[in-house]
Amino acid sequence: MEPIQGLGGRVLVQVCLVVDDADTYAKRYSELLGIPIPEVHITDGYSETEATYYGEPTEARARIYHWHFGNVGFELLQPLGPNSVWQDWLDEHGPSVHHVAFRVTDSHGVAREFARHGYPVSQQGFYTGRLPNGGHTGMYTYLDTGKALGTTFELLESFDTDGEVR
């Protein structure tokens, strides 16, 4: 089997736990590690993110806390409704590691590489928030790797100030 191409040096940039109560988990991590609780981020629905769930539009939203430990982001994510890979994972596994993320410059190309290996896109969307010109700031892509690899792979792609791929 040929290795996946395009993972940007194969540098892990994020680990995410999907949880049932992000506020409670954030407080626990804050107390245990002696770190401040970051500002909570609530993602937008389809009108902003154009998110798809197994190819179909979805209103998938989440409540997220995010810290950085060295060069790796650590995220607590609480799904806010059905029809998301986050809620699927929580229903099947309970609170646990949902995904590991890699920064890429060609989400669609890397996703095609994963699909060629039997791992299709399970959920994809633009980041919440827009550039001053109205363009998207970036996108996320989840790949259906959970059963084979024990966790989901996520691709994170940032766009330049014109809303174009960097």
N, C-alpha and C positions, 0 to 999 in steps of 0.2 A: 504494500500500500504506500502510495506517495504521501508525504506529509502535507498538511495544510499550508498554503502559501498566503502571505499578506498579513500575518499577525503582528506586524510592526516590531520585529525583534523578539517576539514572544515574551514580552514583559507584562506580568500581571499587574494591573492597575487598581483593581477593586475586588473586594469580597463583600457579598451581601447576604444578610440573614433576612428571611421573610418571617414576620412575626404577627401575632394576633392583636397586639396592643403596643404600638411603637412608643407611646409616651412612657409606659411602665418600663419597657426594656431600656429606653434611653436613660431614664433615671437610675436604673440598676447599674448600667455601664458607667455612668457618670460617677456614682458613689464608689463603685469598686475600683475604678482606675484613677479617681481623683481628677477628672477632666470636666470642663464645663459642658453642659448640654447645648449643642448647636441649635440654631433656629430651625424649626420644622419647615419642611417644604411639602406643599400639597400639589401634586401634578394636575394638569388640566385634562379634560376629556377630549373626545375625538375632534371637535371643532378646532382645537389648537394643535393637537399632536398627530392627527390623522393616523392614529394607531390601528394596527390590524392584529387580530388574534386568529392564527391559522388561516390567514388570507382574507378574513372578513372584518369589516369595520367594528371597532369596540370602543366603548366609553371608559375603558380601563383607567382607573385613577389610583393613586397611592399616597400615603403619608410617609415621608422619608426624613430620617436623621442621618447626617453624614459627617464623619470625622476623617482626618488623615493621620496615619501612623507611618512616619517616614514617607516613602513614595507610594504607599498603598492606601487607597480609600477604603473605609469600612462603613457599610451602610446598613441601617435598620429600615426595613420597608414593610409597611402594613397595607395590604390591598384594601381598597375602598369600593367593594362591589364585585359582582361576578364577571365572568368572561375575560379572565386574564391568566397568564401562566403563573402569576404570583398566587392567586387564589387556588388554582389547581394544586400547586406545590404545598401550600399550607393545608389544604384539605387532605392530601395524601400523606404528607410527612410530618405535619405539625411544624412548630417554629424550628427552623434549621437553615443551614447554608443553602441558598437557592442558586446563586450564580457566582462565577468568577469572570472578571471582565478584562478585555484586552483593547487597547487603543489601536484603531486602524485608520487608513486613509481611503479605503474603498470597500465600504460595507457590503455593497451588492456583489462585488467580485469575490470577497472572502466568503460571503454567504453561499455563492455558487460553488465554491470549493467544498464547503461543509456539506452541501446538498449532494455533491458528487460522491461523498463518502457516506451518504445515507442519513444526514442530519439536516432536515429542512428548517426553515425559519418558522418559529412558533409564535412570536410576537415581535412587532416592529413599530416604531413611531418616532416622531420628532420630539426633541426636548421641549419642555414648557418654557416659554419666553421667546421673544423675538428681538431681532436686531433693529436699530433705528429705521432701516429701510424696509422693514417688514419681513425680511428673510429669516429663515430658521437658523438657530445657533448650532444645531447638530442633531444627531439621531442615535438611537439605540436599536440593537437587533439581538433578539434571543434566538438561540439555536436549540433544536430539540435533542439535546445530548444527555438528559438526565438519567434515563434508564441505562444507557451504555457506559456513561462516565461518572455517574454518581452525583453530578451537578450539572447545571445549565451553563453553557458558555454564552457570554454577552460580548458584542462588538460595540465599541463606543467610537463615534466619529464626530469630530468638531468641524464646523464650517468656518470660512473666513468672514471678514466683516461685510462682504457682499452677499452672504448667504450661500456661497459656493463651497464645494468640497475643498478642504485644505490639503 
